[in-house]
Amino acid sequence: MKKMQQQQQGQLQSQQMAAQAAAQKIQMETQSKMQIAQAEAGFSLEKLRGEAELKKQLMQLEFDMNMRLRGSEMELASKKEDMKEKAKDDRISKQNTQQSRLIEQRKKDLPPINFESNEDTLDGFDLSEFEPR
């Protein structure tokens, strides 16, 4: 009887040790799976951070290019406006000069004044040199 009890206790202890070993094996497998999942999550997070940084740099580059483009457009518009104003000033100045000369002509009873410059006519030019060859 005593031997049987000792055998049963030995078997019981063996079963308990086997159960403990199985539980430890399951716990280690679970920890390994959790570590793998954490590592994968960490890699995904790093990947997303990298993508976010690249997108940020790309957006900054696009913003800088758009600002330069707008600056160029504004500069071009300003130059165009300046050229218009200068041309208008030149026309007004020329018109005022011509009016002064006409007033002087009337006062002094002078002959008619020709306001065409030599550059306004094509006299002396042979237009054949401008034809396609």
N, CA, C and O atoms as CSV, one atom per row, in Angstrom:
chain,resi,resn,atom,element,x,y,z
A,1,MET,N,N,0.819,-1.180,0.000
A,1,MET,CA,C,0.000,0.000,0.000
A,1,MET,C,C,0.867,1.249,0.000
A,1,MET,O,O,0.641,2.218,-0.726
A,2,LYS,N,N,1.881,1.162,0.868
A,2,LYS,CA,C,2.762,2.311,0.962
A,2,LYS,C,C,3.485,2.530,-0.354
A,2,LYS,O,O,3.687,3.658,-0.803
A,3,LYS,N,N,3.870,1.404,-0.960
A,3,LYS,CA,C,4.568,1.522,-2.253
A,3,LYS,C,C,3.646,2.104,-3.300
A,3,LYS,O,O,4.067,2.902,-4.138
A,4,MET,N,N,2.415,1.713,-3.253
A,4,MET,CA,C,1.449,2.230,-4.229
A,4,MET,C,C,1.241,3.733,-4.012
A,4,MET,O,O,1.156,4.504,-4.968
A,5,GLN,N,N,1.164,4.123,-2.779
A,5,GLN,CA,C,0.996,5.550,-2.489
A,5,GLN,C,C,2.228,6.313,-2.950
A,5,GLN,O,O,2.114,7.411,-3.495
A,6,GLN,N,N,3.381,5.746,-2.738
A,6,GLN,CA,C,4.611,6.415,-3.173
A,6,GLN,C,C,4.641,6.488,-4.704
A,6,GLN,O,O,5.045,7.501,-5.277
A,7,GLN,N,N,4.211,5.404,-5.358
A,7,GLN,CA,C,4.174,5.411,-6.827
A,7,GLN,C,C,3.167,6.452,-7.327
A,7,GLN,O,O,3.422,7.179,-8.288
A,8,GLN,N,N,2.028,6.500,-6.652
A,8,GLN,CA,C,1.013,7.487,-7.053
A,8,GLN,C,C,1.519,8.907,-6.816
A,8,GLN,O,O,1.308,9.802,-7.635
A,9,GLN,N,N,2.183,9.092,-5.696
A,9,GLN,CA,C,2.745,10.429,-5.422
A,9,GLN,C,C,3.815,10.753,-6.456
A,9,GLN,O,O,3.901,11.885,-6.932
A,10,GLY,N,N,4.621,9.772,-6.799
A,10,GLY,CA,C,5.645,9.992,-7.828
A,10,GLY,C,C,5.021,10.310,-9.165
A,10,GLY,O,O,5.476,11.207,-9.876
A,11,GLN,N,N,3.976,9.575,-9.510
A,11,GLN,CA,C,3.276,9.854,-10.768
A,11,GLN,C,C,2.626,11.237,-10.725
A,11,GLN,O,O,2.644,11.985,-11.703
A,12,LEU,N,N,2.056,11.553,-9.572
A,12,LEU,CA,C,1.409,12.858,-9.412
A,12,LEU,C,C,2.428,13.980,-9.536
A,12,LEU,O,O,2.168,14.998,-10.179
A,13,GLN,N,N,3.576,13.791,-8.924
A,13,GLN,CA,C,4.627,14.793,-9.027
A,13,GLN,C,C,5.125,14.893,-10.470
A,13,GLN,O,O,5.379,15.990,-10.968
A,14,SER,N,N,5.261,13.760,-11.130
A,14,SER,CA,C,5.682,13.759,-12.544
A,14,SER,C,C,4.673,14.493,-13.401
A,14,SER,O,O,5.036,15.273,-14.281
A,15,GLN,N,N,3.376,14.232,-13.129
A,15,GLN,CA,C,2.333,14.910,-13.900
A,15,GLN,C,C,2.349,16.414,-13.623
A,15,GLN,O,O,2.174,17.226,-14.531
A,16,GLN,N,N,2.562,16.771,-12.347
A,16,GLN,CA,C,2.622,18.197,-12.000
A,16,GLN,C,C,3.823,18.846,-12.680
A,16,GLN,O,O,3.720,19.958,-13.197
A,17,MET,N,N,4.957,18.157,-12.682
A,17,MET,CA,C,6.149,18.709,-13.330
A,17,MET,C,C,5.915,18.824,-14.839
A,17,MET,O,O,6.325,19.811,-15.450
A,18,ALA,N,N,5.276,17.850,-15.436
A,18,ALA,CA,C,4.962,17.894,-16.866
A,18,ALA,C,C,4.004,19.044,-17.151
A,18,ALA,O,O,4.156,19.751,-18.147
A,19,ALA,N,N,3.015,19.231,-16.273
A,19,ALA,CA,C,2.059,20.326,-16.452
A,19,ALA,C,C,2.757,21.668,-16.306
A,19,ALA,O,O,2.483,22.602,-17.059
A,20,GLN,N,N,3.663,21.761,-15.331
A,20,GLN,CA,C,4.418,23.005,-15.152
A,20,GLN,C,C,5.289,23.272,-16.373
A,20,GLN,O,O,5.366,24.408,-16.839
A,21,ALA,N,N,5.947,22.237,-16.897
A,21,ALA,CA,C,6.793,22.393,-18.085
A,21,ALA,C,C,5.942,22.844,-19.273
A,21,ALA,O,O,6.351,23.713,-20.042
A,22,ALA,N,N,4.751,22.244,-19.418
A,22,ALA,CA,C,3.856,22.627,-20.517
A,22,ALA,C,C,3.413,24.077,-20.352
A,22,ALA,O,O,3.366,24.831,-21.324
A,23,ALA,N,N,3.087,24.465,-19.112
A,23,ALA,CA,C,2.660,25.838,-18.854
A,23,ALA,C,C,3.794,26.816,-19.146
A,23,ALA,O,O,3.573,27.877,-19.730
A,24,GLN,N,N,5.011,26.454,-18.737
A,24,GLN,CA,C,6.157,27.319,-19.017
A,24,GLN,C,C,6.395,27.426,-20.521
A,24,GLN,O,O,6.720,28.498,-21.030
A,25,LYS,N,N,6.230,26.301,-21.231
A,25,LYS,CA,C,6.412,26.304,-22.692
A,25,LYS,C,C,5.392,27.238,-23.342
A,25,LYS,O,O,5.727,28.030,-24.223
A,26,ILE,N,N,4.142,27.130,-22.890
A,26,ILE,CA,C,3.076,27.992,-23.440
A,26,ILE,C,C,3.368,29.453,-23.115
A,26,ILE,O,O,3.194,30.322,-23.969
A,27,GLN,N,N,3.811,29.732,-21.891
A,27,GLN,CA,C,4.124,31.099,-21.481
A,27,GLN,C,C,5.270,31.656,-22.325
A,27,GLN,O,O,5.215,32.808,-22.756
A,28,MET,N,N,6.319,30.843,-22.569
A,28,MET,CA,C,7.452,31.292,-23.382
A,28,MET,C,C,7.018,31.552,-24.823
A,28,MET,O,O,7.443,32.531,-25.437
A,29,GLU,N,N,6.165,30.664,-25.365
A,29,GLU,CA,C,5.663,30.873,-26.730
A,29,GLU,C,C,4.847,32.161,-26.803
A,29,GLU,O,O,4.965,32.921,-27.765
A,30,THR,N,N,4.035,32.401,-25.803
A,30,THR,CA,C,3.210,33.615,-25.763
A,30,THR,C,C,4.091,34.856,-25.685
A,30,THR,O,O,3.844,35.840,-26.383
A,31,GLN,N,N,5.116,34.814,-24.838
A,31,GLN,CA,C,6.037,35.947,-24.727
A,31,GLN,C,C,6.767,36.183,-26.050
A,31,GLN,O,O,6.949,37.326,-26.469
A,32,SER,N,N,7.178,35.110,-26.695
A,32,SER,CA,C,7.859,35.243,-27.989
A,32,SER,C,C,6.935,35.889,-29.020
A,32,SER,O,O,7.343,36.774,-29.772
A,33,LYS,N,N,5.689,35.433,-29.041
A,33,LYS,CA,C,4.714,36.004,-29.989
A,33,LYS,C,C,4.482,37.485,-29.685
A,33,LYS,O,O,4.364,38.300,-30.600
A,34,MET,N,N,4.418,37.831,-28.388
A,34,MET,CA,C,4.211,39.229,-28.006
A,34,MET,C,C,5.416,40.080,-28.412
A,34,MET,O,O,5.246,41.205,-28.881
A,35,GLN,N,N,6.613,39.558,-28.237
A,35,GLN,CA,C,7.814,40.299,-28.628
A,35,GLN,C,C,7.850,40.499,-30.141
A,35,GLN,O,O,8.212,41.573,-30.622
A,36,ILE,N,N,7.475,39.462,-30.886
A,36,ILE,CA,C,7.426,39.586,-32.355
A,36,ILE,C,C,6.399,40.643,-32.744
A,36,ILE,O,O,6.663,41.476,-33.611
A,37,ALA,N,N,5.218,40.614,-32.103
A,37,ALA,CA,C,4.173,41.603,-32.414
A,37,ALA,C,C,4.649,43.015,-32.074
A,37,ALA,O,O,4.403,43.952,-32.834
A,38,GLN,N,N,5.332,43.173,-30.929
A,38,GLN,CA,C,5.851,44.489,-30.555
A,38,GLN,C,C,6.905,44.960,-31.548
A,38,GLN,O,O,6.930,46.133,-31.920
A,39,ALA,N,N,7.773,44.053,-31.977
A,39,ALA,CA,C,8.805,44.421,-32.952
A,39,ALA,C,C,8.159,44.844,-34.269
A,39,ALA,O,O,8.567,45.838,-34.871
A,40,GLU,N,N,7.151,44.091,-34.718
A,40,GLU,CA,C,6.452,44.447,-35.961
A,40,GLU,C,C,5.770,45.805,-35.826
A,40,GLU,O,O,5.803,46.620,-36.748
A,41,ALA,N,N,5.155,46.042,-34.674
A,41,ALA,CA,C,4.497,47.341,-34.449
A,41,ALA,C,C,5.532,48.455,-34.457
A,41,ALA,O,O,5.294,49.530,-35.009
A,42,GLY,N,N,6.695,48.194,-33.835
A,42,GLY,CA,C,7.763,49.198,-33.830
A,42,GLY,C,C,8.267,49.493,-35.231
A,42,GLY,O,O,8.505,50.652,-35.571
A,43,PHE,N,N,8.433,48.455,-36.054
A,43,PHE,CA,C,8.868,48.659,-37.434
A,43,PHE,C,C,7.825,49.437,-38.228
A,43,PHE,O,O,8.164,50.327,-39.009
A,44,SER,N,N,6.562,49.098,-38.025
A,44,SER,CA,C,5.489,49.823,-38.720
A,44,SER,C,C,5.474,51.288,-38.315
A,44,SER,O,O,5.300,52.176,-39.149
A,45,LEU,N,N,5.657,51.525,-37.030
A,45,LEU,CA,C,5.666,52.907,-36.541
A,45,LEU,C,C,6.840,53.684,-37.137
A,45,LEU,O,O,6.674,54.827,-37.565
A,46,GLU,N,N,8.014,53.074,-37.168
A,46,GLU,CA,C,9.183,53.729,-37.765
A,46,GLU,C,C,8.961,53.990,-39.251
A,46,GLU,O,O,9.358,55.034,-39.769
A,47,LYS,N,N,8.332,53.046,-39.930
A,47,LYS,CA,C,8.041,53.215,-41.362
A,47,LYS,C,C,7.103,54.406,-41.561
A,47,LYS,O,O,7.321,55.235,-42.444
A,48,LEU,N,N,6.056,54.482,-40.731
A,48,LEU,CA,C,5.108,55.596,-40.839
A,48,LEU,C,C,5.778,56.932,-40.530
A,48,LEU,O,O,5.505,57.935,-41.191
A,49,ARG,N,N,6.650,56.945,-39.534
A,49,ARG,CA,C,7.367,58.178,-39.206
A,49,ARG,C,C,8.258,58.612,-40.371
A,49,ARG,O,O,8.332,59.794,-40.706
A,50,GLY,N,N,8.928,57.639,-40.977
A,50,GLY,CA,C,9.773,57.947,-42.137
A,50,GLY,C,C,8.959,58.517,-43.286
A,50,GLY,O,O,9.359,59.498,-43.914
A,51,GLU,N,N,7.804,57.894,-43.563
A,51,GLU,CA,C,6.933,58.381,-44.635
A,51,GLU,C,C,6.423,59.784,-44.315
A,51,GLU,O,O,6.355,60.644,-45.192
A,52,ALA,N,N,6.068,60.004,-43.052
A,52,ALA,CA,C,5.574,61.329,-42.653
A,52,ALA,C,C,6.665,62.381,-42.840
A,52,ALA,O,O,6.380,63.489,-43.294
A,53,GLU,N,N,7.900,62.050,-42.498
A,53,GLU,CA,C,9.015,62.995,-42.662
A,53,GLU,C,C,9.252,63.304,-44.144
A,53,GLU,O,O,9.472,64.455,-44.522
A,54,LEU,N,N,9.204,62.256,-44.975
A,54,LEU,CA,C,9.380,62.478,-46.421
A,54,LEU,C,C,8.255,63.345,-46.985
A,54,LEU,O,O,8.503,64.239,-47.793
A,55,LYS,N,N,7.029,63.082,-46.561
A,55,LYS,CA,C,5.898,63.886,-47.032
A,55,LYS,C,C,6.049,65.338,-46.584
A,55,LYS,O,O,5.752,66.265,-47.337
A,56,LYS,N,N,6.515,65.521,-45.352
A,56,LYS,CA,C,6.719,66.877,-44.835
A,56,LYS,C,C,7.753,67.612,-45.675
A,56,LYS,O,O,7.557,68.777,-46.024
A,57,GLN,N,N,8.847,66.943,-46.000
A,57,GLN,CA,C,9.885,67.567,-46.817
A,57,GLN,C,C,9.360,67.879,-48.213
A,57,GLN,O,O,9.652,68.936,-48.771
A,58,LEU,N,N,8.586,66.954,-48.772
A,58,LEU,CA,C,8.027,67.171,-50.107
A,58,LEU,C,C,7.056,68.344,-50.104
A,58,LEU,O,O,7.058,69.154,-51.031
A,59,MET,N,N,6.229,68.439,-49.073
A,59,MET,CA,C,5.289,69.559,-48.984
A,59,MET,C,C,6.032,70.886,-48.825
A,59,MET,O,O,5.624,71.897,-49.397
A,60,GLN,N,N,7.111,70.887,-48.057
A,60,GLN,CA,C,7.905,72.112,-47.890
A,60,GLN,C,C,8.530,72.522,-49.215
A,60,GLN,O,O,8.560,73.703,-49.559
A,61,LEU,N,N,9.034,71.530,-49.963
A,61,LEU,CA,C,9.620,71.820,-51.270
A,61,LEU,C,C,8.567,72.387,-52.214
A,61,LEU,O,O,8.828,73.352,-52.934
A,62,GLU,N,N,7.378,71.790,-52.211
A,62,GLU,CA,C,6.293,72.287,-53.069
A,62,GLU,C,C,5.907,73.712,-52.668
A,62,GLU,O,O,5.683,74.562,-53.531
A,63,PHE,N,N,5.830,73.971,-51.373
A,63,PHE,CA,C,5.495,75.312,-50.889
A,63,PHE,C,C,6.543,76.324,-51.348
A,63,PHE,O,O,6.204,77.403,-51.834
A,64,ASP,N,N,7.831,75.964,-51.188
A,64,ASP,CA,C,8.907,76.869,-51.600
A,64,ASP,C,C,8.836,77.164,-53.092
A,64,ASP,O,O,9.017,78.306,-53.514
A,65,MET,N,N,8.573,76.128,-53.889
A,65,MET,CA,C,8.491,76.327,-55.341
A,65,MET,C,C,7.297,77.215,-55.697
A,65,MET,O,O,7.404,78.089,-56.558
A,66,ASN,N,N,6.171,76.991,-55.039
A,66,ASN,CA,C,4.992,77.826,-55.297
A,66,ASN,C,C,5.244,79.277,-54.913
A,66,ASN,O,O,4.810,80.192,-55.614
A,67,MET,N,N,5.946,79.492,-53.798
A,67,MET,CA,C,6.253,80.860,-53.375
A,67,MET,C,C,7.182,81.535,-54.387
A,67,MET,O,O,6.997,82.706,-54.719
A,68,ARG,N,N,8.184,80.792,-54.878
A,68,ARG,CA,C,9.086,81.375,-55.884
A,68,ARG,C,C,8.323,81.693,-57.160
A,68,ARG,O,O,8.548,82.731,-57.782
A,69,LEU,N,N,7.413,80.792,-57.553
A,69,LEU,CA,C,6.619,81.014,-58.757
A,69,LEU,C,C,5.742,82.253,-58.600
A,69,LEU,O,O,5.664,83.085,-59.504
A,70,ARG,N,N,5.086,82.372,-57.456
A,70,ARG,CA,C,4.240,83.552,-57.227
A,70,ARG,C,C,5.082,84.830,-57.200
A,70,ARG,O,O,4.663,85.868,-57.713
A,71,GLY,N,N,6.265,84.747,-56.602
A,71,GLY,CA,C,7.155,85.908,-56.585
A,71,GLY,C,C,7.550,86.316,-57.989
A,71,GLY,O,O,7.576,87.504,-58.310
A,72,SER,N,N,7.864,85.324,-58.839
A,72,SER,CA,C,8.237,85.611,-60.226
A,72,SER,C,C,7.064,86.214,-60.979
A,72,SER,O,O,7.231,87.154,-61.755
A,73,GLU,N,N,5.861,85.663,-60.744
A,73,GLU,CA,C,4.674,86.192,-61.420
A,73,GLU,C,C,4.411,87.636,-60.998
A,73,GLU,O,O,4.073,88.481,-61.826
A,74,MET,N,N,4.569,87.909,-59.713
A,74,MET,CA,C,4.347,89.276,-59.228
A,74,MET,C,C,5.407,90.226,-59.788
A,74,MET,O,O,5.099,91.361,-60.153
A,75,GLU,N,N,6.648,89.760,-59.853
A,75,GLU,CA,C,7.723,90.593,-60.408
A,75,GLU,C,C,7.462,90.879,-61.877
A,75,GLU,O,O,7.658,92.004,-62.337
A,76,LEU,N,N,7.018,89.859,-62.619
A,76,LEU,CA,C,6.714,90.037,-64.036
A,76,LEU,C,C,5.559,91.024,-64.216
A,76,LEU,O,O,5.611,91.892,-65.087
A,77,ALA,N,N,4.516,90.887,-63.392
A,77,ALA,CA,C,3.379,91.805,-63.485
A,77,ALA,C,C,3.823,93.238,-63.164
A,77,ALA,O,O,3.386,94.191,-63.808
A,78,SER,N,N,4.689,93.374,-62.168
A,78,SER,CA,C,5.184,94.696,-61.789
A,78,SER,C,C,6.004,95.311,-62.927
A,78,SER,O,O,5.841,96.489,-63.245
A,79,LYS,N,N,6.878,94.518,-63.533
A,79,LYS,CA,C,7.679,95.016,-64.655
A,79,LYS,C,C,6.788,95.400,-65.833
A,79,LYS,O,O,7.014,96.412,-66.496
A,80,LYS,N,N,5.774,94.578,-66.080
A,80,LYS,CA,C,4.841,94.871,-67.181
A,80,LYS,C,C,4.126,96.196,-66.924
A,80,LYS,O,O,3.986,97.025,-67.823
A,81,GLU,N,N,3.681,96.381,-65.695
A,81,GLU,CA,C,2.998,97.626,-65.337
A,81,GLU,C,C,3.951,98.823,-65.462
A,81,GLU,O,O,3.565,99.887,-65.946
A,82,ASP,N,N,5.194,98.632,-65.019
A,82,ASP,CA,C,6.191,99.705,-65.133
A,82,ASP,C,C,6.437,100.068,-66.595
A,82,ASP,O,O,6.560,101.242,-66.944
A,83,MET,N,N,6.509,99.035,-67.447
A,83,MET,CA,C,6.731,99.297,-68.878
A,83,MET,C,C,5.547,100.056,-69.478
A,83,MET,O,O,5.731,100.963,-70.290
A,84,LYS,N,N,4.323,99.676,-69.070
A,84,LYS,CA,C,3.134,100.383,-69.564
A,84,LYS,C,C,3.178,101.849,-69.140
A,84,LYS,O,O,2.925,102.749,-69.940
A,85,GLU,N,N,3.505,102.069,-67.868
A,85,GLU,CA,C,3.556,103.434,-67.348
A,85,GLU,C,C,4.638,104.254,-68.059
A,85,GLU,O,O,4.417,105.421,-68.381
A,86,LYS,N,N,5.794,103.654,-68.302
A,86,LYS,CA,C,6.871,104.372,-68.993
A,86,LYS,C,C,6.452,104.722,-70.422
A,86,LYS,O,O,6.686,105.835,-70.893
A,87,ALA,N,N,5.824,103.750,-71.110
A,87,ALA,CA,C,5.364,104.015,-72.475
A,87,ALA,C,C,4.317,105.127,-72.473
A,87,ALA,O,O,4.316,105.989,-73.352
A,88,LYS,N,N,3.425,105.100,-71.477
A,88,LYS,CA,C,2.405,106.150,-71.379
A,88,LYS,C,C,3.053,107.504,-71.113
A,88,LYS,O,O,2.672,108.507,-71.716
A,89,ASP,N,N,4.040,107.531,-70.204
A,89,ASP,CA,C,4.755,108.776,-69.923
A,89,ASP,C,C,5.453,109.310,-71.168
A,89,ASP,O,O,5.436,110.512,-71.431
A,90,ASP,N,N,6.069,108.408,-71.934
A,90,ASP,CA,C,6.747,108.814,-73.168
A,90,ASP,C,C,5.756,109.380,-74.177
A,90,ASP,O,O,6.033,110.387,-74.829
A,91,ARG,N,N,4.585,108.722,-74.306
A,91,ARG,CA,C,3.572,109.222,-75.248
A,91,ARG,C,C,3.070,110.606,-74.828
A,91,ARG,O,O,2.911,111.497,-75.662
A,92,ILE,N,N,2.825,110.772,-73.530
A,92,ILE,CA,C,2.328,112.064,-73.034
A,92,ILE,C,C,3.385,113.137,-73.247
A,92,ILE,O,O,3.067,114.254,-73.654
A,93,SER,N,N,4.635,112.804,-72.974
A,93,SER,CA,C,5.716,113.771,-73.164
A,93,SER,C,C,5.830,114.163,-74.636
A,93,SER,O,O,5.975,115.340,-74.965
A,94,LYS,N,N,5.763,113.171,-75.510
A,94,LYS,CA,C,5.850,113.444,-76.949
A,94,LYS,C,C,4.657,114.302,-77.394
A,94,LYS,O,O,4.807,115.245,-78.170
A,95,GLN,N,N,3.464,113.948,-76.879
A,95,GLN,CA,C,2.264,114.708,-77.235
A,95,GLN,C,C,2.370,116.151,-76.746
A,95,GLN,O,O,2.001,117.079,-77.465
A,96,ASN,N,N,2.865,116.338,-75.545
A,96,ASN,CA,C,3.020,117.699,-75.018
A,96,ASN,C,C,4.029,118.500,-75.837
A,96,ASN,O,O,3.823,119.682,-76.111
A,97,THR,N,N,5.115,117.847,-76.221
A,97,THR,CA,C,6.126,118.520,-77.052
A,97,THR,C,C,5.518,118.930,-78.384
A,97,THR,O,O,5.728,120.050,-78.851
A,98,GLN,N,N,4.769,118.026,-78.993
A,98,GLN,CA,C,4.153,118.347,-80.279
A,98,GLN,C,C,3.124,119.468,-80.138
A,98,GLN,O,O,3.030,120.340,-81.002
A,99,GLN,N,N,2.359,119.444,-79.057
A,99,GLN,CA,C,1.385,120.520,-78.855
A,99,GLN,C,C,2.088,121.860,-78.671
A,99,GLN,O,O,1.627,122.880,-79.185
A,100,SER,N,N,3.184,121.863,-77.951
A,100,SER,CA,C,3.936,123.104,-77.773
A,100,SER,C,C,4.444,123.622,-79.113
A,100,SER,O,O,4.380,124.820,-79.388
A,101,ARG,N,N,4.946,122.719,-79.939
A,101,ARG,CA,C,5.444,123.126,-81.255
A,101,ARG,C,C,4.302,123.644,-82.130
A,101,ARG,O,O,4.478,124.597,-82.888
A,102,LEU,N,N,3.122,123.006,-82.019
A,102,LEU,CA,C,1.981,123.481,-82.807
A,102,LEU,C,C,1.525,124.865,-82.329
A,102,LEU,O,O,1.181,125.719,-83.146
A,103,ILE,N,N,1.522,125.085,-81.033
A,103,ILE,CA,C,1.151,126.405,-80.499
A,103,ILE,C,C,2.149,127.450,-80.982
A,103,ILE,O,O,1.770,128.548,-81.391
A,104,GLU,N,N,3.427,127.093,-80.928
A,104,GLU,CA,C,4.466,128.023,-81.394
A,104,GLU,C,C,4.296,128.285,-82.884
A,104,GLU,O,O,4.468,129.418,-83.333
A,105,GLN,N,N,3.958,127.247,-83.666
A,105,GLN,CA,C,3.756,127.404,-85.106
A,105,GLN,C,C,2.601,128.375,-85.372
A,105,GLN,O,O,2.709,129.228,-86.253
A,106,ARG,N,N,1.512,128.259,-84.635
A,106,ARG,CA,C,0.353,129.117,-84.835
A,106,ARG,C,C,0.674,130.566,-84.475
A,106,ARG,O,O,0.279,131.501,-85.171
A,107,LYS,N,N,1.400,130.725,-83.368
A,107,LYS,CA,C,1.726,132.074,-82.923
A,107,LYS,C,C,2.632,132.776,-83.930
A,107,LYS,O,O,2.467,133.969,-84.183
A,108,LYS,N,N,3.577,132.055,-84.499
A,108,LYS,CA,C,4.565,132.663,-85.395
A,108,LYS,C,C,4.197,132.489,-86.855
A,108,LYS,O,O,4.941,132.924,-87.734
A,109,ASP,N,N,3.067,131.864,-87.130
A,109,ASP,CA,C,2.602,131.649,-88.486
A,109,ASP,C,C,3.653,130.924,-89.334
A,109,ASP,O,O,3.986,131.370,-90.432
A,110,LEU,N,N,4.170,129.808,-88.820
A,110,LEU,CA,C,5.199,129.022,-89.496
A,110,LEU,C,C,4.558,127.971,-90.395
A,110,LEU,O,O,3.365,127.690,-90.275
A,111,PRO,N,N,5.364,127.381,-91.313
A,111,PRO,CA,C,4.811,126.336,-92.200
A,111,PRO,C,C,4.462,125.072,-91.395
A,111,PRO,O,O,4.866,124.948,-90.239
A,112,PRO,N,N,3.717,124.138,-91.997
A,112,PRO,CA,C,3.307,122.901,-91.297
A,112,PRO,C,C,4.529,122.115,-90.791
A,112,PRO,O,O,5.604,122.137,-91.391
A,113,ILE,N,N,4.320,121.435,-89.687
A,113,ILE,CA,C,5.389,120.649,-89.084
A,113,ILE,C,C,5.116,119.173,-89.344
A,113,ILE,O,O,3.998,118.696,-89.149
A,114,ASN,N,N,6.161,118.444,-89.791
A,114,ASN,CA,C,6.048,117.008,-90.009
A,114,ASN,C,C,6.579,116.310,-88.750
A,114,ASN,O,O,7.766,116.405,-88.437
A,115,PHE,N,N,5.703,115.619,-88.039
A,115,PHE,CA,C,6.103,114.970,-86.788
A,115,PHE,C,C,6.603,113.538,-86.978
A,115,PHE,O,O,7.014,112.891,-86.014
A,116,GLU,N,N,6.569,113.042,-88.218
A,116,GLU,CA,C,7.070,111.688,-88.465
A,116,GLU,C,C,8.582,111.682,-88.366
A,116,GLU,O,O,9.256,112.558,-88.907
A,117,SER,N,N,9.105,110.692,-87.674
A,117,SER,CA,C,10.558,110.574,-87.612
A,117,SER,C,C,11.024,109.709,-88.776
A,117,SER,O,O,10.225,109.025,-89.416
A,118,ASN,N,N,12.301,109.746,-89.035
A,118,ASN,CA,C,12.855,108.941,-90.123
A,118,ASN,C,C,12.680,107.444,-89.836
A,118,ASN,O,O,12.656,106.635,-90.764
A,119,GLU,N,N,12.561,107.088,-88.601
A,119,GLU,CA,C,12.424,105.680,-88.234
A,119,GLU,C,C,11.011,105.166,-88.485
A,119,GLU,O,O,10.786,103.956,-88.502
A,120,ASP,N,N,10.043,106.093,-88.682
A,120,ASP,CA,C,8.660,105.671,-88.885
A,120,ASP,C,C,8.387,105.205,-90.309
A,120,ASP,O,O,7.354,104.582,-90.556
A,121,THR,N,N,9.263,105.482,-91.234
A,121,THR,CA,C,9.024,105.107,-92.634
A,121,THR,C,C,10.019,104.032,-93.047
A,121,THR,O,O,11.027,103.806,-92.378
A,122,LEU,N,N,9.718,103.383,-94.150
A,122,LEU,CA,C,10.591,102.341,-94.686
A,122,LEU,C,C,11.374,102.838,-95.895
A,122,LEU,O,O,11.877,102.032,-96.678
A,123,ASP,N,N,11.482,104.175,-96.057
A,123,ASP,CA,C,12.233,104.726,-97.189
A,123,ASP,C,C,13.671,104.235,-97.142
A,123,ASP,O,O,14.307,104.241,-96.089
A,124,GLY,N,N,14.165,103.817,-98.273
A,124,GLY,CA,C,15.550,103.390,-98.345
A,124,GLY,C,C,15.750,101.922,-98.014
A,124,GLY,O,O,16.868,101.412,-98.098
A,125,PHE,N,N,14.669,101.233,-97.637
A,125,PHE,CA,C,14.796,99.800,-97.339
A,125,PHE,C,C,14.261,99.002,-98.498
A,125,PHE,O,O,13.254,99.363,-99.107
A,126,ASP,N,N,14.945,97.908,-98.802
A,126,ASP,CA,C,14.454,96.985,-99.813
A,126,ASP,C,C,13.791,95.832,-99.077
A,126,ASP,O,O,14.456,95.068,-98.378
A,127,LEU,N,N,12.465,95.707,-99.239
A,127,LEU,CA,C,11.722,94.698,-98.502
A,127,LEU,C,C,12.032,93.277,-98.966
A,127,LEU,O,O,11.655,92.315,-98.297
A,128,SER,N,N,12.708,93.134,-100.095
A,128,SER,CA,C,13.015,91.786,-100.579
A,128,SER,C,C,13.963,91.048,-99.641
A,128,SER,O,O,13.981,89.818,-99.619
A,129,GLU,N,N,14.747,91.788,-98.872
A,129,GLU,CA,C,15.679,91.120,-97.956
A,129,GLU,C,C,14.944,90.463,-96.785
A,129,GLU,O,O,15.533,89.658,-96.064
A,130,PHE,N,N,13.661,90.798,-96.587
A,130,PHE,CA,C,12.885,90.188,-95.515
A,130,PHE,C,C,12.068,88.982,-95.960
A,130,PHE,O,O,11.424,88.338,-95.132
A,131,GLU,N,N,12.080,88.666,-97.251
A,131,GLU,CA,C,11.297,87.537,-97.760
A,131,GLU,C,C,12.001,86.222,-97.416
A,131,GLU,O,O,13.220,86.181,-97.251
A,132,PRO,N,N,11.208,85.146,-97.311
A,132,PRO,CA,C,11.819,83.843,-96.978
A,132,PRO,C,C,12.737,83.364,-98.096
A,132,PRO,O,O,12.526,83.662,-99.271
A,133,ARG,N,N,13.722,82.641,-97.711
A,133,ARG,CA,C,14.706,82.165,-98.708
A,133,ARG,C,C,14.437,80.746,-99.095
A,133,ARG,O,O,15.159,80.183,-99.917
